[in-house]
Amino acid sequence: MVTALVGRQAIVSLNRYLEKQKLAEQLPDVQRREELSYDTALTRLSKSVCPGCERPVDLKNTAIDFCPHCGIGLHDHCGHCSTRKSAFAKFCHACGTGAGQAAAVSRP
């Protein structure tokens, strides 16, 4: 009897988690990335899983900039040097420019 109750509770919990994930995947990309902590995103990426949906993703494939499962942005390009970088990185690994900073426009 106890096993049946524990099993039922596990199924209910799993269904709640899956429903929560579906709702989160419907949010805009920028909002989903903001809601993820930097450390959580890096930990999941180090395991080759999407930080948003936790499904496996081939991060070594340079043609993939978005998760094929949930669509969250995984890579973008530095606004200063155009190097491809993690969308979760706070700074460009090539030039050190802060994330979200646009390239400086030279004026005559």
Backbone as a chain_set.jsonl record, in Angstrom:
{"seq": "MVTALVGRQAIVSLNRYLEKQKLAEQLPDVQRREELSYDTALTRLSKSVCPGCERPVDLKNTAIDFCPHCGIGLHDHCGHCSTRKSAFAKFCHACGTGAGQAAAVSRP", "coords": {"N": [[0.829, -1.195, 0.0], [1.931, 1.244, 0.818], [3.933, 1.554, -1.077], [2.423, 1.931, -3.389], [1.235, 4.413, -2.839], [3.495, 6.082, -2.651], [4.491, 5.762, -5.223], [2.37, 6.845, -6.712], [2.472, 9.504, -5.823], [4.957, 10.226, -6.829], [4.47, 10.125, -9.584], [2.525, 12.154, -9.837], [4.066, 14.353, -9.034], [6.024, 14.365, -11.054], [4.411, 14.903, -13.288], [3.537, 17.493, -12.636], [5.989, 18.841, -12.739], [6.644, 18.509, -15.489], [4.551, 19.955, -16.667], [5.101, 22.492, -15.696], [7.548, 22.923, -17.002], [6.643, 23.0, -19.679], [5.114, 25.358, -19.65], [7.126, 27.206, -19.051], [8.696, 27.021, -21.347], [7.162, 28.38, -23.152], [7.534, 31.022, -22.686], [9.097, 34.163, -23.648], [12.374, 34.093, -25.173], [14.398, 35.835, -24.107], [13.393, 36.45, -21.566], [13.338, 33.904, -20.392], [16.09, 33.336, -20.29], [16.912, 35.313, -18.516], [15.697, 34.496, -16.17], [17.085, 32.245, -15.455], [19.721, 31.328, -13.342], [23.108, 32.427, -13.535], [25.118, 30.607, -12.733], [23.66, 28.185, -12.707], [23.007, 27.935, -15.412], [25.594, 27.687, -16.551], [26.45, 25.303, -15.328], [24.626, 23.426, -16.366], [25.192, 23.679, -19.112], [27.811, 22.729, -19.116], [27.362, 20.065, -18.86], [26.423, 19.411, -21.289], [23.705, 19.866, -21.759], [20.656, 21.576, -22.404], [20.199, 24.713, -20.877], [17.645, 25.671, -20.471], [15.607, 23.653, -20.939], [16.741, 21.319, -20.163], [17.35, 19.177, -21.822], [19.364, 16.976, -23.868], [21.894, 18.533, -25.889], [23.885, 19.306, -28.74], [26.542, 21.002, -28.205], [28.94, 21.397, -29.423], [28.544, 21.61, -32.086], [28.819, 24.033, -34.379], [26.861, 25.137, -35.927], [24.57, 25.237, -34.513], [22.75, 27.473, -32.763], [20.577, 27.759, -31.196], [18.465, 25.987, -28.897], [17.279, 22.923, -30.084], [15.042, 21.796, -29.016], [13.56, 23.463, -27.216], [14.009, 26.032, -28.075], [15.454, 28.092, -26.849], [17.976, 30.603, -26.813], [21.306, 29.671, -27.243], [23.821, 30.393, -28.108], [25.332, 33.461, -29.126], [26.558, 36.439, -30.716], [29.379, 38.468, -30.095], [28.976, 41.916, -29.575], [31.023, 43.615, -30.09], [33.378, 42.374, -31.254], [32.326, 40.411, -32.822], [32.66, 37.669, -32.314], [31.56, 34.329, -31.897], [29.787, 33.365, -29.045], [28.822, 32.02, -25.815], [25.438, 32.51, -25.043], [24.88, 32.956, -22.458], [27.106, 33.925, -21.269], [28.803, 36.423, -19.407], [30.737, 38.056, -20.332], [32.619, 38.593, -23.334], [34.699, 36.035, -24.454], [36.778, 36.45, -26.164], [37.406, 39.201, -26.467], [36.684, 40.494, -24.142], [34.583, 42.261, -23.841], [31.622, 43.408, -22.269], [28.617, 41.487, -21.99], [25.88, 42.153, -24.113], [26.673, 44.682, -24.798], [26.895, 46.946, -27.388], [28.731, 47.369, -30.45], [31.102, 49.964, -30.599], [30.334, 52.93, -32.215], [32.004, 54.642, -34.659], [32.385, 58.081, -35.1], [32.51, 60.709, -37.485]], "CA": [[0.0, 0.0, 0.0], [2.818, 2.397, 0.902], [4.611, 1.655, -2.372], [1.462, 2.499, -4.334], [1.09, 5.841, -2.522], [4.742, 6.755, -3.029], [4.514, 5.751, -6.686], [1.361, 7.82, -7.18], [2.992, 10.837, -5.534], [6.053, 10.463, -7.78], [3.858, 10.402, -10.884], [1.907, 13.48, -9.741], [5.162, 15.323, -9.007], [6.605, 14.407, -12.387], [3.457, 15.596, -14.167], [3.613, 18.928, -12.29], [7.266, 19.336, -13.274], [6.539, 18.584, -16.944], [3.642, 21.057, -16.984], [5.866, 23.712, -15.412], [8.517, 23.061, -18.092], [5.907, 23.418, -20.875], [4.782, 26.774, -19.491], [8.367, 27.979, -19.126], [9.151, 27.02, -22.737], [6.331, 29.297, -23.917], [7.97, 32.386, -22.404], [10.098, 34.665, -24.595], [13.752, 33.661, -24.98], [15.127, 36.752, -23.219], [12.859, 36.282, -20.207], [13.785, 32.609, -19.869], [17.514, 33.427, -19.955], [17.044, 36.158, -17.328], [15.226, 33.754, -15.002], [18.089, 31.238, -15.103], [20.912, 31.894, -12.715], [24.33, 32.267, -14.323], [25.77, 29.358, -12.33], [22.83, 27.067, -13.16], [23.18, 27.832, -16.86], [26.926, 27.157, -16.829], [26.488, 23.906, -14.892], [23.898, 22.611, -17.339], [25.948, 23.687, -20.362], [28.986, 21.864, -18.963], [26.875, 18.692, -18.992], [25.877, 19.335, -22.656], [22.248, 19.912, -21.773], [20.099, 22.92, -22.532], [19.879, 25.317, -19.58], [16.215, 25.936, -20.366], [14.735, 22.476, -20.869], [17.561, 20.232, -19.634], [17.468, 18.075, -22.767], [20.701, 16.956, -24.484], [22.115, 19.373, -27.063], [25.262, 19.216, -29.23], [27.116, 22.343, -28.101], [30.131, 21.47, -30.267], [28.093, 21.893, -33.451], [28.811, 25.496, -34.508], [25.672, 25.557, -36.665], [23.437, 25.297, -33.585], [22.759, 28.619, -31.86], [19.37, 27.675, -30.378], [18.104, 24.624, -28.514], [16.303, 22.376, -31.024], [13.879, 21.291, -28.289], [12.732, 24.525, -26.625], [14.231, 27.278, -28.802], [16.187, 29.122, -26.106], [19.253, 30.937, -27.417], [22.472, 29.106, -26.567], [24.987, 31.154, -28.552], [25.125, 34.692, -29.867], [27.827, 37.0, -31.167], [29.835, 39.665, -29.385], [28.653, 43.163, -30.259], [32.251, 44.362, -30.379], [34.299, 41.682, -32.173], [31.509, 39.442, -33.574], [32.996, 36.287, -31.989], [30.457, 33.512, -31.384], [29.994, 33.092, -27.634], [27.645, 31.54, -25.101], [24.454, 33.559, -24.769], [24.813, 33.119, -21.013], [28.367, 34.502, -20.803], [28.709, 37.823, -19.012], [31.752, 38.772, -21.093], [33.158, 37.912, -24.505], [35.957, 35.36, -24.128], [37.814, 36.873, -27.107], [37.839, 40.596, -26.298], [36.361, 40.967, -22.798], [33.465, 43.194, -23.837], [30.474, 42.936, -21.506], [27.488, 40.986, -22.772], [24.848, 43.133, -24.396], [27.231, 45.952, -25.237], [27.005, 47.04, -28.843], [30.007, 47.875, -30.95], [31.225, 51.42, -30.595], [30.173, 53.51, -33.547], [32.93, 55.765, -34.828], [31.743, 59.244, -35.742], [33.482, 61.583, -38.121]], "C": [[0.868, 1.252, 0.0], [3.519, 2.623, -0.436], [3.696, 2.291, -3.412], [1.297, 3.994, -4.097], [2.329, 6.634, -2.931], [4.85, 6.841, -4.55], [3.553, 6.767, -7.274], [1.869, 9.239, -6.978], [4.126, 11.196, -6.494], [5.508, 10.816, -9.161], [3.231, 11.791, -10.893], [2.985, 14.569, -9.77], [5.808, 15.476, -10.381], [5.693, 15.151, -13.359], [3.449, 17.096, -13.894], [4.878, 19.553, -12.868], [7.187, 19.504, -14.788], [5.633, 19.726, -17.385], [4.336, 22.402, -16.758], [6.878, 23.977, -16.522], [7.829, 23.535, -19.376], [5.567, 24.899, -20.804], [6.022, 27.651, -19.618], [8.86, 28.076, -20.566], [8.332, 27.954, -23.61], [6.705, 30.761, -23.684], [8.977, 32.841, -23.449], [11.515, 34.268, -24.183], [14.483, 34.527, -23.967], [14.672, 36.575, -21.771], [13.324, 34.963, -19.596], [15.249, 32.65, -19.474], [17.728, 34.264, -18.703], [16.654, 35.406, -16.057], [16.2, 32.665, -14.558], [19.269, 31.913, -14.422], [22.122, 31.573, -13.589], [24.992, 30.932, -14.01], [24.987, 28.128, -12.785], [23.007, 26.853, -14.658], [24.533, 27.215, -17.203], [27.043, 25.685, -16.442], [25.797, 23.008, -15.904], [24.636, 22.551, -18.672], [27.166, 22.775, -20.283], [28.616, 20.389, -19.08], [26.272, 18.425, -20.373], [24.366, 19.161, -22.674], [21.803, 21.363, -21.842], [19.79, 23.476, -21.148], [18.388, 25.538, -19.379], [15.357, 24.711, -20.153], [15.444, 21.232, -20.359], [17.591, 18.993, -20.526], [18.851, 18.117, -23.404], [20.767, 17.846, -25.726], [23.603, 19.317, -27.433], [25.869, 20.614, -29.266], [28.364, 22.505, -28.958], [29.79, 21.771, -31.717], [27.936, 23.405, -33.599], [27.626, 26.019, -35.312], [24.46, 25.716, -35.751], [23.614, 26.473, -32.639], [21.568, 28.607, -30.907], [19.089, 26.221, -30.044], [17.053, 24.109, -29.495], [15.023, 21.886, -30.343], [12.965, 22.41, -27.803], [12.959, 25.894, -27.265], [14.993, 28.363, -28.062], [17.543, 29.362, -26.789], [20.414, 30.396, -26.599], [23.737, 29.88, -26.891], [24.529, 32.431, -29.242], [26.496, 35.216, -30.277], [28.127, 38.279, -30.401], [29.503, 40.903, -30.218], [29.874, 43.962, -30.644], [33.104, 43.668, -31.436], [33.612, 40.606, -33.015], [31.877, 37.982, -33.342], [31.751, 35.569, -31.47], [30.768, 33.155, -29.941], [28.711, 32.548, -27.022], [26.71, 32.713, -24.824], [24.346, 33.842, -23.273], [26.079, 33.759, -20.437], [28.185, 35.982, -20.483], [29.687, 38.688, -19.795], [32.184, 37.927, -22.281], [34.501, 37.3, -24.125], [37.093, 35.803, -25.051], [38.324, 38.286, -26.834], [37.487, 41.191, -24.934], [35.216, 41.961, -22.718], [32.296, 42.586, -23.065], [29.343, 42.496, -22.416], [26.457, 42.084, -22.947], [25.368, 44.483, -24.817], [27.385, 45.926, -26.749], [28.379, 47.572, -29.223], [29.987, 49.391, -30.929], [31.154, 51.932, -32.024], [31.116, 54.693, -33.658], [32.237, 56.868, -35.594], [32.808, 60.136, -36.34], [33.705, 62.872, -37.386]], "O": [[0.587, 2.208, -0.722], [3.675, 3.764, -0.873], [4.145, 3.1, -4.224], [1.226, 4.766, -5.053], [2.22, 7.725, -3.49], [5.252, 7.869, -5.095], [3.89, 7.469, -8.227], [1.716, 10.086, -7.859], [4.237, 12.345, -6.922], [6.032, 11.707, -9.829], [3.391, 12.531, -11.864], [2.831, 15.583, -10.45], [6.102, 16.589, -10.816], [6.17, 15.948, -14.167], [3.362, 17.89, -14.831], [4.844, 20.655, -13.417], [7.616, 20.529, -15.318], [5.921, 20.395, -18.377], [4.17, 23.335, -17.545], [7.052, 25.121, -16.941], [8.371, 24.382, -20.087], [5.716, 25.618, -21.792], [5.969, 28.72, -20.227], [9.39, 29.113, -20.964], [8.764, 28.292, -24.712], [6.241, 31.641, -24.409], [9.642, 32.012, -24.071], [11.814, 34.127, -22.997], [15.126, 34.002, -23.058], [15.498, 36.556, -20.858], [13.665, 34.912, -18.415], [15.633, 32.079, -18.453], [18.62, 33.97, -17.907], [17.216, 35.652, -14.99], [16.147, 32.212, -13.414], [19.753, 32.948, -14.879], [22.142, 30.564, -14.294], [25.385, 30.205, -14.922], [25.584, 27.136, -13.202], [23.142, 25.719, -15.117], [24.613, 26.323, -18.048], [27.671, 24.906, -17.158], [26.319, 21.953, -16.263], [24.703, 21.491, -19.295], [27.519, 22.121, -21.264], [29.475, 19.556, -19.371], [25.689, 17.368, -20.612], [23.818, 18.416, -23.486], [22.508, 22.263, -21.385], [19.182, 22.788, -20.328], [17.916, 25.589, -18.243], [14.478, 24.708, -19.292], [14.808, 20.199, -20.148], [17.83, 17.885, -20.045], [19.459, 19.185, -23.475], [19.822, 17.906, -26.512], [24.468, 19.285, -26.558], [25.722, 21.328, -30.258], [28.805, 23.629, -29.198], [30.667, 22.15, -32.493], [27.028, 23.995, -33.015], [27.41, 27.229, -35.371], [23.438, 26.267, -36.162], [24.522, 26.475, -31.807], [21.545, 29.353, -29.928], [19.433, 25.324, -30.814], [16.042, 24.775, -29.72], [14.033, 21.596, -31.015], [11.745, 22.329, -27.951], [12.185, 26.821, -27.025], [15.166, 29.458, -28.596], [18.171, 28.424, -27.28], [20.495, 30.637, -25.394], [24.625, 30.01, -26.048], [23.467, 32.47, -29.864], [27.489, 34.493, -30.187], [27.23, 39.067, -30.102], [29.728, 40.923, -31.428], [29.779, 44.894, -31.442], [33.511, 44.299, -32.411], [34.261, 39.96, -33.837], [31.444, 37.124, -34.11], [30.98, 36.135, -30.695], [31.869, 32.699, -29.632], [27.646, 32.608, -27.635], [27.156, 33.785, -24.416], [23.78, 34.859, -22.872], [26.121, 34.096, -19.253], [27.496, 36.703, -21.205], [29.5, 39.899, -19.912], [32.121, 36.698, -22.238], [35.347, 37.975, -23.538], [38.259, 35.552, -24.747], [39.521, 38.55, -26.951], [37.948, 42.284, -24.606], [34.907, 42.457, -21.634], [32.015, 41.394, -23.19], [29.139, 43.067, -23.487], [26.198, 42.855, -22.023], [24.577, 45.36, -25.165], [27.943, 44.984, -27.311], [29.087, 48.151, -28.4], [28.964, 50.015, -31.211], [31.831, 51.426, -32.919], [31.049, 55.63, -32.863], [31.584, 56.624, -36.608], [33.886, 60.299, -35.768], [34.506, 63.7, -37.821]]}, "num_chains": 1, "name": "protein.A"}
